[in-house]
Amino acid sequence: GTRAALETLRNAPAAESDDALLIFTSGSSAEPKAVRLTQEGLLRTARAIGERQGIRPSDRFWFASPLFFVFGCSNALPNALVHAATLCLQERFEATSALEFIERHRCTVYYGVAPITRALAASPDLAERDISSLRTGTANATPEDLRLAIEVLGVNQVCNAYGMTEGYGHSAITSCTDPASVRIGSQGRALATQE
């Protein structure tokens, strides 16, 4: 049962240098290449990202992007796990259902990319939904998209970031305590896990 499965995991831990994920990326070359991410790098980077975002165990992440891409499997998922938070997965993004989902689950952590932020901000259903539970997270985007996340969606401590697959998702990120002008106009400082 579950007890036996947990015992098996405890007795066969992965080494820090063992591969955690093998993710394919094309970057600017448009040629697929495999990127190996280690157990240690994945966990340390996820912890560092969450610290910049101010993640707490009581937090509830909203995530509606594919988990197979680095934003999900190397960022949102391990971030929630290392901080003992809840990851609320919406199977497919659609603005109306996303607003209802965030309201129903009282999500506190926003994980959206620019097109998602714009779609939510433009949704006629936004005024009808209470998404005031959203506090922090990431809205990887242009300055205008960060402004929309803060001023229109009300994610007052949302962070901006720069990342790539080779850097475990986020390589640099603002702090949730930085002034809005810094978060809107910057992609933050490099994480201690990055060179």
Helices and strands as residue ranges (DSSP letters): H 2-11, E 19-25, E 33-38, H 39-53, E 60-63, H 70-71, I 72-76, H 77-82, E 86-89, H 95-105, E 109-111, H 114-122, G 126-128, E 136-138, H 143-147, I 148-152, E 161-162, G 165-167, E 172-173, H 180-185, E 189-190
